[in-house]
């Protein structure tokens, strides 16, 4: 999966109003970042590395599994497949979006 296709998949899931009400970043290290701005109307998804309320460190493979429905975000967190920094409540709301 490429950064472009992952960004587009998340953009589709987020839609105009994700209900996230916050900013969140998926940080895939050298593969890049995907930032969801759930405060803007409509919501936006970009690859601009900006400061967010919550950052999820995740590999591109694990992000793909999460988008495909093969990795539950809470299970991934417990298994150490993703690391959350910042506002944990934002990460919890992410489950409704993804």
TAUR-V787504 format. One record per residue. N is the residue number from 1. PHI is phi in whole degrees, 0 to 359 (999 if undefined). OMEGA is omega in whole degrees, -180 to 180 (999 if undefined). Layout:
((N PHI OMEGA) (N PHI OMEGA))
This chain:
((1 999 178) (2 265 177) (3 299 -180) (4 298 -178) (5 291 177) (6 295 179) (7 299 -179) (8 295 179) (9 298 179) (10 291 178) (11 302 180) (12 295 -179) (13 291 -178) (14 291 -179) (15 66 -177) (16 281 -179) (17 215 -176) (18 282 -174) (19 81 -179) (20 292 177) (21 64 -178) (22 201 177) (23 253 -176) (24 217 -180) (25 236 167) (26 266 -179) (27 252 -179) (28 257 178) (29 62 -177) (30 295 180) (31 282 177) (32 113 -179) (33 231 172) (34 232 -178) (35 248 175) (36 256 174) (37 256 -179) (38 275 178) (39 266 -178) (40 284 177) (41 237 -5) (42 289 177) (43 299 178) (44 236 176) (45 229 -178) (46 218 177) (47 249 178) (48 279 -178) (49 280 -179) (50 248 176) (51 290 180) (52 227 180) (53 289 -178) (54 216 177) (55 237 177) (56 249 175) (57 275 -174) (58 206 176) (59 279 179) (60 299 180) (61 297 180) (62 290 176) (63 296 178) (64 300 179) (65 298 179) (66 293 -180) (67 294 179) (68 281 -179) (69 87 -179) (70 269 179) (71 225 177) (72 286 -178) (73 306 -179) (74 293 178) (75 296 179) (76 299 178) (77 294 -179) (78 297 -179) (79 276 180) (80 79 -180) (81 277 173) (82 215 -178) (83 241 -178) (84 250 172) (85 232 -177) (86 97 -174) (87 284 -178) (88 297 -179) (89 295 177) (90 293 179) (91 298 179) (92 294 178) (93 290 -180) (94 300 -179) (95 303 179) (96 292 -177) (97 281 -176) (98 273 999))
